[in-house]
Amino acid sequence: MTDPLASLALEAAQRHCQSLQDALGRFRRQNLDRIAHWGGELAAVLPVGGRLLAAGNGGSAAQAQHLTAELVGRYQQERPAYSAISLHAETSSVTAIGNDYGFDQVYARQVAAHGRPGDVLVLLSTSGRSANLIAAAVTGRAAGLRVWALTGPRPNPLAEAADEALCVDADSTATVQEAHLLAVHLLCECFDAAVSSGVPARAAGAAAPVAAHRRMS
């Protein structure tokens, strides 16, 4: 006799996998060009001394830290180390700012301290409604940073506050986070492709190198 609990668990696992498969199909159709473009822009910023700042809450904080680790360390191939900081990992700053100014300011104040015009700020949120990330986006844009948001479905306030947003069309928070991990890896892959192509550095906001688009097509 089939174990009814095992059957329920299997059905739940199948639904989860189907949700991810559907979301990734939409992601591939809707977002690869944007990821390739971001990889090219990042390749114009980091090798000439620019910096990437990243932040998120909870699971999204882990995704942000994954991104910065790949840039400071390496993704797949040897290359120079590039400046990338996960703001949530600055625990003394986070707790001091939260205590003195409130949790909504824990990232905005760090962006004001560390960000410079032309730097890139990447903010990850499954809901797109985290007040501390929205405040960081507003501060970043005012300071001249390029602000990119990875969120769940549109519309959401973080996507509106950012310069550009990659919004994952999925109902499940878990599925959105899993798609964000793919986005992080593809961004690193496109960045590495653009850097290794030898395309001269361009100003932030310029068109992405064609080679990056070809790599991900």
N, C-alpha and C positions, 0 to 999 in steps of 0.2 A: 504494500500500500504506500502511495506517495505521501510523504510528510507534508501536511498542509502549511506549516510554517515555512518549510523550505521552498514550497511552491510560491508563497507570497513574496519571499525574499527574492526569488528568481525573477518574478514578474516586475518587482520594483527595480532590480538591476537592469532588466531589459528596457524598461521605460526610461531609465536614466541614460543608458547608452543611446537610445533612439533620440532622446532630447539633444544630446551632444552631437550626434551625427547630423541632425537637422540644422542645428545652430551653426555647425562648421560649414555646412553647405552654403548657408546664407553668408557666413563670414567670407568664404572664398570668393563668392560673387560680388560682394559689396565692399570689401575692405583691403584687398591685397594691394591695390594701387596706392591707397593711403599709406600703408605700412612701408611700401617701397619708397614712397616720397619722403616719409619721415626718416628712413634709413639714410637717404641721400642728404637730407638737411643735417642730420646728426654728424655725418661725415664731413660736413663743411664747418662744423663748430668745434668738435672735440680735438681734432689733430692740430688746431691752431691755438690751443690754450683755453677754449671754452669749457663749460662744465654742464653736466646734467644733474639736476636735483629731482628727487622722486619721493612720493609719499602716498600712504594709504592707511586704512584702518583695518585691524583684524587680519583676515586672510589676504586682503589687498595690500597690507603692509608687507606681508611675506613676498607677494609678487613684485612689489617695488624693490625690495631688497635683492631679490633674484636678479632683476634687471641691472642694478648697480654693480652687483658682484660679477656679472658677465662682462661688464665694461672695464672694471678695474683689473679683473683677472683676464680671462679670455673666454670666448664662446667655443669655437672649434679649432681655430688655428692660432699659431703664434703671431702676436702683433704687440705694439707698444701698449702700456697701461694708459687708460684715459680717466679723467677726473669725473667721478659720479658719486653722489652722496645720497643715502637714504635718510631723510629727515626724521622719521620716526625712530631710527636707531640711536639718535642722540638723546639717550635717556635722561641725562641730567638737564639738558636744555628743555626737553619735553615736559618734565615734571616741574621745573622752575617756572617756565612760561605758563603752564597750566595752572599752577598755584597762584601766580601773580596777576595773570591777565585773563585766565579762563581757557577751557579746552578748545574753544573755537579759534584761538590765536596760536596754537602750538606750532602750526606750520607756517602761517603767514609771517610771523616774526622771524623765523629762520630764513624764509625766502628773502625778506628785507635785508637780513644780515649777510647772507652768502651769495645771493643772486646778483649777476651783473648783466647789463644790456647785451643781448645776443645769446645768453645762456638758454638752456632748455629746461622746462619744468614739466615733469610727467606726473599726473595725478590719477590714481586708480580708485574706482568706487563702483561696486555692483549696482547700487541704487542711484548714484549720481546726485544724492541729496545730503551728503555729509557737510555740515556747516564749516568745519575746519578746512576742508579741501576747497570749498567754494571761496572762502576768505583768502586762501593761498593763491588761487587762480587770479582773483582780483588784484592782490598785491603784486603778483608776478607780472601781470600785464602792465600795471602802472609803472613797474621798475624796468620795463623793456625786455623782459624774458619772453621767449616763445613758449606758450602754455598748451600742452597736449593733454587731453583727458581720455582715459579708457573707462567706459561705463557700461551699464546695462542698457535696456531699451530707451530710445527717445520717446517723448521729450523728458528732459531732466535738467535741473538748474546748473549742474557742473558742466554739462555739455554746452550750455548757453554761455557760461562764464569763460570758457576756454577759447583760445584762438581756433583750435581744431579738435574734433572729437571722433573717436572710434567707438561706436555704440553697438554692443552685441545684442542682437535680437533673440532673446531667450527668456522664458518665464521663470526658470529656476536660478537662484543665486549660485548654486554649485556649478551649473552649466556656464554661467557668465564667467565665473572665476577660472574654469577650465579653458575657456576661449581666450581669456586674458593671458594665461600662460603661453598659449600658442602665439598670441600677439607679441609677447616679450621675446620669445625665441625668434620669430620672424624679423622683428626689428633688429635684433643682434645680427642675424644672418644678412639682412639687407645692408646694415651698417658695414659689416666686414667686407661685403662684396664691393661696396662703393669705395671704401678705403683702399682695398687691394687693387682696384682698377687703375689707381694712379690719377684719377680725375682731379684737377686742381681744386683747392678749397674755394668755396663760393660764400657769399654773404648769406647769413641765416635768412630763410624765407625764399631763397632762390629755388628755381626748378631742380628737382632731384636728378641726379645723373642717370642717363638713359640706361647704363649698364645695370643699375639696381632694378629697374623695371624689367629688363630682360631676364634677370636672374630669377625673379619671382613669378614670371608669366607661365 
